């Protein structure tokens, strides 16, 4: 294993009824006024908003609302949130929703503490040095943003989808109650499964050093995602399956699976960000298209790991069979595996490849993922 430093200061409150504790947690951090960020009105229809509001009111905490955050969150909404947070002088940000809401909340938290335009932080003009304290209540498991220091946002003017990552963006407390995720649609359940698997396989396949312990951990999490997704498709009320799925999503991107790993990259995310930036496809749906296409292109560069994946995840003998098995499973659960299923045609490839130039540069892999390589990968998905 490589030398490593593992740091994760986020406190996780996991289980039923944990959302009732949110007021206490903010009060313990001395919060008096909070910007409450959310997406759709579902949290109000289902009563979660009232529960959160009461928990905060019981501790004398005032809320300022910012609703309407969309999937594939955009920088214009982040700017709106920054202006609102400054105008009301809030002292923290509370995200109630899925990864898109939390990513927006992180960007708002960083932007409030930065004198320039928040997009500067995404394009590397300035580092994230400080952020308002962040708290989260999850209503969808997928991104792992509840226990990491990253956030991804699209610039709705330039159609660039970039990320920020810095220690101040770790949430102070994240509440993960699987019961709050029961209303997630079938489509977003399978997109979430694709997202979690993509988080796990990036380092698994691309790392120059990947200890067996970490490989076993990744395989276990992937197997858990597969088993629990199928269980939830059969019975959306299966709390046990939803709980294991949610915790697997958190563990997939909280740094644990990367400890002792070296020399890895995120090519699938770099390419998919171009798809969702240009065509606003759900991130997980884009990944289920890109990942098998990339695997077919990359397999010969790490054949032993692909054989290991095939055997330990799907019980087949060859790397090629393992890729086919993953693609077949995506087809089985109903997440896309072809660009045409996203409404994307071969004529769209040049625009995607051009957009991906910025992504591969930001991810530090531009030398390997040239326009010609990205084109070849995408053609595997036609």
C-alpha positions in Angstrom: 0.0 0.0 0.0 1.0 3.6 -0.6 1.5 6.0 2.3 -1.7 7.9 2.9 -3.5 10.4 5.2 -7.2 9.6 5.8 -9.2 12.6 7.0 -13.0 12.8 7.2 -14.5 15.1 9.8 -18.1 14.6 8.9 -20.4 13.2 11.5 -23.0 10.8 10.1 -26.4 10.3 11.8 -27.8 7.2 10.2 -31.2 5.7 10.6 -34.9 6.4 11.1 -36.0 9.6 12.8 -32.5 11.1 12.7 -33.8 14.2 10.9 -35.4 15.2 14.3 -31.9 15.9 15.5 -31.0 18.6 13.0 -31.9 21.5 15.3 -29.8 20.2 18.1 -26.8 19.7 15.8 -27.0 23.3 14.4 -27.4 24.7 17.9 -24.3 22.8 19.1 -22.4 24.7 16.4 -23.8 28.0 17.6 -26.0 28.6 14.5 -28.8 31.2 14.8 -29.8 31.6 11.2 -29.5 29.1 8.3 -30.1 29.1 4.6 -32.2 26.0 3.9 -31.6 24.7 0.4 -33.8 22.2 -1.3 -35.0 21.0 -4.8 -38.6 20.2 -5.5 -41.6 20.8 -3.3 -41.6 17.1 -2.4 -40.1 17.8 0.9 -43.1 20.0 1.8 -45.7 17.6 0.4 -44.2 14.7 2.3 -43.9 16.6 5.6 -40.1 16.7 5.9 -39.9 20.5 5.6 -42.3 20.9 8.5 -40.2 18.4 10.6 -37.0 20.2 9.9 -38.5 23.6 10.4 -39.9 22.6 13.8 -36.6 21.0 14.9 -34.8 24.3 14.1 -37.5 26.5 15.6 -37.3 24.5 18.9 -33.7 25.7 19.1 -34.5 29.3 18.1 -32.9 28.9 14.7 -34.3 31.1 11.9 -34.5 29.7 8.3 -34.2 31.4 5.0 -35.4 29.3 2.1 -33.8 28.6 -1.3 -35.8 26.1 -3.3 -35.9 25.0 -6.9 -32.4 23.5 -7.1 -32.4 21.2 -10.1 -30.7 18.0 -11.0 -27.4 18.9 -12.7 -27.2 22.0 -10.5 -26.3 25.3 -12.2 -24.0 28.2 -11.2 -26.8 30.8 -11.7 -28.8 29.2 -8.8 -25.6 29.1 -6.7 -25.1 32.8 -7.3 -28.8 33.4 -6.2 -28.1 31.4 -3.0 -24.9 33.4 -2.3 -26.8 36.7 -2.7 -29.6 35.4 -0.4 -27.2 34.1 2.2 -25.4 37.5 2.3 -28.5 39.6 2.4 -29.9 37.7 5.4 -26.5 37.2 7.0 -27.0 33.5 7.6 -24.3 31.7 9.5 -24.7 28.2 8.0 -26.1 26.3 5.0 -28.5 23.3 5.4 -29.1 21.0 2.4 -32.3 19.0 2.4 -32.3 16.8 -0.7 -30.0 14.7 -2.9 -26.5 15.3 -4.2 -27.5 18.1 -6.5 -28.8 20.2 -3.6 -25.8 19.4 -1.5 -23.3 20.2 -4.2 -25.1 23.6 -4.7 -25.0 24.1 -1.0 -21.3 23.5 -0.9 -20.8 26.0 -3.7 -22.9 28.6 -1.9 -21.0 28.0 1.3 -17.7 28.6 -0.4 -19.0 31.5 -2.5 -20.3 33.5 0.5 -16.7 33.6 1.9 -15.1 34.5 -1.5 -15.0 38.1 -2.7 -15.0 37.4 -6.4 -17.4 35.4 -8.6 -17.9 31.8 -7.3 -17.1 30.3 -10.7 -13.5 31.4 -10.2 -13.3 28.6 -7.6 -14.3 26.0 -10.2 -11.9 27.1 -13.0 -8.9 27.4 -10.6 -8.6 31.2 -10.5 -8.8 31.0 -6.7 -8.7 28.2 -4.1 -11.5 27.4 -1.7 -10.0 28.6 1.6 -13.1 29.0 3.7 -16.8 28.1 3.7 -19.8 28.6 5.9 -20.6 25.5 8.0 -22.5 22.9 6.1 -25.2 20.5 7.3 -27.2 17.9 5.3 -30.3 15.8 5.3 -30.2 13.2 2.5 -33.4 12.3 0.5 -31.5 10.3 -2.2 -28.4 8.2 -2.0 -26.0 8.4 -5.0 -23.2 11.0 -5.0 -21.6 10.4 -1.6 -21.4 14.2 -1.2 -22.8 13.9 2.3 -19.3 12.7 3.5 -16.8 14.2 1.1 -15.4 17.6 0.3 -16.3 17.8 -3.4 -19.1 19.5 -5.4 -19.9 19.5 -9.1 -21.9 22.4 -10.8 -22.7 23.3 -14.4 -22.1 26.8 -15.7 -25.4 27.4 -17.5 -23.9 30.1 -19.8 -20.7 28.3 -20.9 -22.1 24.8 -20.6 -19.0 23.7 -18.6 -19.5 21.2 -15.8 -16.6 21.5 -13.3 -15.9 20.5 -9.7 -14.4 22.0 -6.6 -12.8 20.1 -3.7 -11.4 21.4 -0.4 -11.5 20.5 3.3 -13.8 23.4 4.2 -16.5 21.7 2.1 -16.9 18.6 4.4 -20.3 18.8 6.0 -20.3 19.1 9.7 -23.2 16.7 10.1 -25.0 14.6 7.5 -28.3 12.8 8.4 -28.9 9.7 6.3 -32.4 8.3 7.0 -33.1 5.6 4.4 -36.8 5.9 5.1 -36.7 9.4 3.6 -35.5 7.9 0.3 -38.5 5.6 -0.2 -40.2 8.1 -2.6 -37.2 8.1 -5.0 -38.5 7.2 -8.5 -37.6 3.9 -10.2 -35.5 5.8 -12.8 -33.5 7.7 -10.2 -32.9 4.5 -8.2 -31.2 2.9 -11.2 -29.4 6.0 -12.1 -28.1 6.2 -8.6 -26.9 2.6 -8.8 -24.9 3.5 -11.9 -23.4 6.6 -10.2 -22.2 4.6 -7.1 -20.7 1.9 -9.3 -18.9 4.5 -11.4 -17.4 6.1 -8.2 -16.0 2.7 -7.2 -14.5 1.6 -10.5 -12.6 4.7 -11.5 -9.7 4.0 -9.1 -10.3 0.3 -9.1 -9.3 0.1 -12.8 -7.0 3.1 -13.4 -4.8 3.0 -10.3 -1.1 2.1 -10.6 -1.3 0.8 -7.1 -4.5 -0.8 -5.9 -4.0 -3.1 -2.8 -6.1 -6.3 -2.7 -7.8 -5.1 0.5 -9.1 -2.1 -1.4 -10.1 -4.2 -4.4 -12.1 -6.5 -2.1 -13.8 -3.5 -0.5 -14.8 -2.1 -3.9 -16.1 -5.4 -5.1 -18.1 -5.9 -1.9 -19.7 -2.4 -2.3 -20.5 -3.1 -6.0 -22.1 -6.4 -5.1 -24.1 -4.7 -2.4 -25.3 -2.1 -4.9 -26.4 -4.8 -7.3 -28.2 -6.9 -4.7 -29.9 -4.0 -3.1 -31.0 -2.3 -6.3 -32.6 -5.5 -7.4 -34.3 -5.9 -4.0 -35.6 -2.3 -4.2 -36.9 -2.8 -7.7 -38.9 -5.7 -6.4 -40.0 -4.0 -3.2 -39.4 -0.2 -2.8 -40.5 -0.5 0.8 -37.6 -2.8 1.7 -35.9 -0.7 4.4 -33.0 -3.1 4.9 -32.1 -3.0 1.2 -32.5 0.8 1.1 -30.3 1.2 4.2 -27.5 -0.9 2.8 -27.7 0.9 -0.6 -27.5 4.3 1.1 -24.5 3.3 3.2 -22.7 1.8 0.2 -23.2 5.1 -1.7 -21.6 7.0 1.2 -18.7 4.6 1.5 -18.1 4.7 -2.2 -16.8 8.3 -2.2 -15.9 9.2 1.4 -12.2 8.5 0.8 -12.1 5.1 2.4 -11.8 3.1 -0.8 -8.9 5.3 -2.0 -6.7 4.8 1.1 -3.4 3.3 0.1 -4.3 3.6 -3.6 -2.2 5.6 -6.0 -2.0 6.8 -9.6 -5.8 6.8 -10.4 -8.0 9.1 -12.5 -11.6 9.8 -13.3 -12.0 9.5 -17.1 -15.6 8.3 -17.0 -16.7 11.3 -15.0 -14.6 13.7 -17.2 -16.4 12.4 -20.3 -19.9 12.2 -18.7 -19.7 15.7 -17.5 -19.7 16.8 -21.1 -22.8 14.8 -21.8 -24.8 16.2 -18.9 -23.5 19.7 -19.5 -24.6 19.8 -23.1 -27.7 17.6 -23.0 -28.8 17.8 -19.3 -29.0 14.1 -19.0 -29.1 12.6 -15.5 -25.6 12.1 -14.3 -26.1 8.4 -13.5 -27.8 7.7 -16.8 -24.8 9.3 -18.6 -22.4 7.2 -16.6 -24.2 3.9 -17.4 -23.6 4.8 -21.1 -20.0 6.0 -20.8 -18.6 3.3 -18.4 -19.1 0.2 -20.5 -17.9 2.1 -23.6 -14.8 3.2 -21.7 -14.2 -0.3 -20.2 -14.1 -1.8 -23.7 -11.4 0.8 -24.7 -9.4 0.5 -21.5 -9.5 -3.3 -20.8 -6.2 -4.3 -22.4 -4.4 -1.7 -20.2 -5.2 -3.5 -17.0 -6.3 -7.0 -18.0 -5.7 -8.7 -14.6 -7.9 -6.3 -12.8 -10.7 -6.7 -15.4 -10.5 -10.4 -15.0 -10.7 -10.0 -11.2 -13.8 -7.8 -11.6 -15.4 -10.3 -13.9 -14.9 -13.2 -11.5 -15.6 -11.5 -8.2 -18.6 -9.4 -9.2 -20.3 -11.4 -11.9 -18.8 -14.9 -11.6 -17.5 -15.0 -15.2 -14.1 -15.8 -16.5 -12.8 -13.0 -18.7 -12.6 -9.3 -18.6 -14.6 -9.0 -21.8 -17.3 -11.2 -20.2 -17.3 -9.0 -17.1 -17.9 -5.8 -19.2 -20.7 -7.6 -21.1 -22.2 -8.7 -17.8 -22.2 -5.1 -16.3 -23.8 -3.7 -19.5 -26.4 -6.5 -19.4 -27.2 -5.7 -15.8 -27.6 -2.0 -16.7 -30.0 -3.0 -19.5 -31.8 -5.3 -17.1 -32.5 -2.6 -14.5 -33.4 0.0 -17.1 -30.6 2.5 -17.1 -29.3 3.5 -20.5 -26.3 1.9 -22.2 -26.4 3.6 -25.6 -26.1 7.3 -26.5 -29.2 7.0 -28.6 -31.2 6.3 -25.4 -30.1 9.7 -24.2 -31.2 11.3 -27.5 -27.6 11.7 -28.6 -26.5 10.9 -32.2 -23.2 10.4 -33.9 -23.5 13.9 -35.3 -23.3 15.2 -31.7 -20.0 13.6 -31.0 -17.7 16.5 -32.1 -19.5 18.9 -29.7 -19.2 16.4 -26.8 -15.5 15.9 -27.6 -14.8 19.6 -27.7 -16.7 20.1 -24.4 -14.7 17.3 -22.8 -11.4 19.1 -23.5 -12.0 21.3 -20.5 -13.0 18.4 -18.3 -10.0 16.2 -19.1 -7.8 19.2 -18.5 -9.4 19.9 -15.1 -9.1 16.2 -14.2 -5.4 16.2 -15.2 -5.7 13.5 -17.9 -5.6 15.5 -21.1 -2.4 13.8 -22.3 -4.1 10.4 -22.3 -7.7 11.4 -23.2 -7.1 13.3 -26.4 -10.0 14.2 -28.7 -9.2 11.1 -30.7 -9.4 8.8 -27.7 -12.6 10.4 -26.4 -14.1 10.0 -29.8 -13.2 6.3 -29.9 -14.7 5.7 -26.5 -17.9 7.4 -27.4 -18.2 5.5 -30.6 -18.3 2.3 -28.5 -21.6 3.7 -27.1 -23.3 4.3 -30.4 
